[in-house]
Amino acid sequence: MISGALWLMDKLLWKKARAKQEMAEPKVVEYARGFFPVFLVVLVIRSFIVSPSVVPSGSLLPTLDVGDYVLANNFAYGVRLPLTNIKIIPVGEPKRGDIALFHWPVNPQAVFIKRVVGVPGDVVSYNDKVLTINGKVATQKFISPAKRVYTGEGQWINAEERSEDLLGVKHHIYVIPDRPSENFTNLVIPKGEYLMMGDDRDDSDDGRGWGLVPEKDLIGKAWRRFFSWDSVNHSVRWDRIGSLIH
């Protein structure tokens, strides 16, 4: 905004006065004129098309790993004004099974990324590490026994891998067999709100602890990894770069 204002003021007022006095263009105006188009393009891309984010924790393991850099499709859930996040053009709504980026309701400055488990109108229960949605069980299948998994910030867990059918959306999850399940029963998801949970079910700070996410806090749908860094082995995970997120 500052660079654009300087460029406009120079074009409307200062440039003619300088020409009459044969004065050189000030450096600040030169920089403003040069950088304004770049800033504008970045603002438009980040606000309306895609925005980058890095996964800081293992709450979505094994789907997203610590150090995955992801691009979010910003118009998947509607076109929103920059800074205010007010929706101006409705495009779509989150679907059950989407991985979504959103402003954390507890602290809107923080951006979280979780899987959409409950959408408006759903009745959701979670008992003994198994979801039930609208009376239908999200069936699970055993994939592999507990193994040592890095979850970020120097922490490791022993997690068992399972596949889950989230009423048509199939993906893998982690559970920690010796941890108690954070059970809840018959949670009704009201209009305009969503229940978000991590795929690392027993090691995720999600909607089970801090509640539902209102529609106004949504940012976009996670789309694709554009980089991935393994902080344990200090190496790039080349096989993950460019892969779709689902």
N, C-alpha and C positions, 0 to 999 in steps of 0.2 A: 504493500500500500504506500509506503514512504517513497520507494523508488518510482512508482507510477505517478505519485503526486509531484515529485521533483521534475520528472520528465515532462509532465503536462504543463506545469507552471513555466518551465523554460521555453516550451514551444509557444505558449500563449503570450508570455510577458517578457522574459529576459532575453530571448534570442535576438529579437529586433533591436532592443536597446544596445546589446553588445555589438551588433553589426554596425550601428551608427558610430559607436565609439571605437570600432576595430579592436575589441577586446577578445582574448582567447576564451574558449569554453572552459569553465571551471572543472576540475577533476571530478568533483562530487556529481556534477550533472552528467559528465561523460560516463561515469560508472552507473548512475541511475538509468540512463538511456540504454546502456549495454546489458545490464542485468535484468531490467524489467521484463522483457519477453521471456527470459529463462524462468524467472520466478513465476510468471503467469502460467506458462506451460506446466511447470511442476505442480502448481496449485490445482490446476484443472485436472491433471492426471490423478493426483493423490485424492482429490475430493470426489471426483465423479467416475473414475475408471478403475484404477487399482491402487492399493496402498500396501507397503511392505511392513512386515512384522517379524520379529524373531521369537522363537519358542524358548522361554527361559527355564522351563521345568519339565518334568516327566509326567505331568498329569494326563497327557493324551497318548502316552505309550500304550501299545506299540505302534499306533498310527503315526504320530508325530514324535520325533526324537528331540532331545535337548540339543539346541544349536541349529535346528532347521529354520531356515529363513523362508517365509511364505508370502505369497501375494494374495490379497483379498479382492474379490470381485465386488467393488463398492456399489454398483447399481443393481446387484441381485435382489436387494431388499428395498429398493427405491432410491431415487436421486435426492440427495440431501445437501443443504446449504453448508458451506465450510464454517468451521468454528462452532456454529449453533447446533449442528446435526439435525436440524428441522427438515422433515421430509417434504419435498415440494412436488415430486412426481412419483406416484405409486407404481412400482414395477412388479414386485413379487413379495412373498412372505417366506420366512424360514420354514423348511419342511423337516419333519422328523428324520433324524439321521444326518442332517447337515452339520458341518463343522463351521462354526460362526465366530467372528470377532465382534467384540462389544465392549463398551465402557462398563467397568465393574461398578455395580450399583452402590457398593460401599464407598468407593473412591473413584469418581468418574475420570480422574486423570490417568488411572491405570487401565490398560487395554488387556482383556483376557481373551483366551481362545478355548472353546469347549465344544462338545457335541450337543446338538439339540435333541433332547430326549422326550420332552413334552411340549405340545403345541396347544393353543387355546381350545378348550373344550375337552381335552384329554383328562382321564382319571388315571393317575399313575401310582403304583405301589412298588416298593423295593424291599424284598425280604430274602434273607439268606443269600445275598449277592445276585439275585435274579429279579429283573424288571417284569412287571405286569402292567400293560397299557390297555385301558378299556376292556378289561377282562381277558385279554390275550397275553399269554406268556411269551416274552422275548427269549426264545429257546437258545441254549448254549451247547457247544460241543467242545470236548477236551482237545487241546492241540499239543501242549507240551507240559511237562512237570515244572515245578518251581526252579527258577534259575536266577543267578545274581544279575541285577539290572541297575544301571546308573540312572538316577533321577534328578541330577543337578545339585550344585552347591556341595559337592563331596559326599552326597548321601547315596546309599545303595539299598535295594530291597531284594527279597527273594519272591519272585512273582511267577504265578502259573498262568500260562497263556490259554485262552479259550476263544472260540468264534461265537459271535452273537448275531442272531437274526432279529433286528429291531423292526419287526413288522414289515419286512421286505427289504430293509437295508442291512446287508451283511458286512460285518467288519470284525476285527479282532480286539479283544480286551485283555487286561491283566487283572488278576485278583491275587490277594495275599491270603492264603488259606488260614493262617493262624491269627489273623486280625478279625475282630468282630465286625459284622455287617452294620452299616448305618441305615437301619430299617426305617421305613415310613409307609403308611397305608392310606390309600384312597385320597391322594392329593389332587384336588381339582384345579386345573390350570385355567385361570380366568382370561377373558378377552384381552388381547394386547400384551400378554406376558408369556414367557417361555421358561421351561426348566432346562438348565444346562448341566451336564455332567461330564467328567473326564473319563477316558477309556481305561485309565489306570485306576480302577474303581476304589481301591482301598488306600490310595495315596494321592487323592485329588481334593483340592480346596474348591468346591463347586456349590451348586444350588442347594445341596443338602444342608449346607452350613449357613449360607448367607441369603438364601431365598431365590425368587424368580427374577428374570431380566425383563424389564419393560421394553416395548417396541422402540421407544425413543432412544434407547441406548445402543441399538444395533449399529454396526459399522458395515459389515459385508460378509460374504461367504468365502471361506478359505478355498483357494483355487489350485495353486501350483507352488511347488518348492522351487526357488531360484538359486539357493545355495544351502549348503549343510556343512557344519563344522563340528568335528568330534573333539571335544575339549579334553577327553581322557587320553586319547592317543595322539592329540595335536596334529590332526590331519583332516583333509577334505573328504567328505563322503561323496565321491563322484557319482556313484550309482543312484543317489537320491535327487541329484540336481535335475530340474525340469519335470519331475514326475508329478502327476495329478494327485490331488488329495481327496480321499473319499472315506 
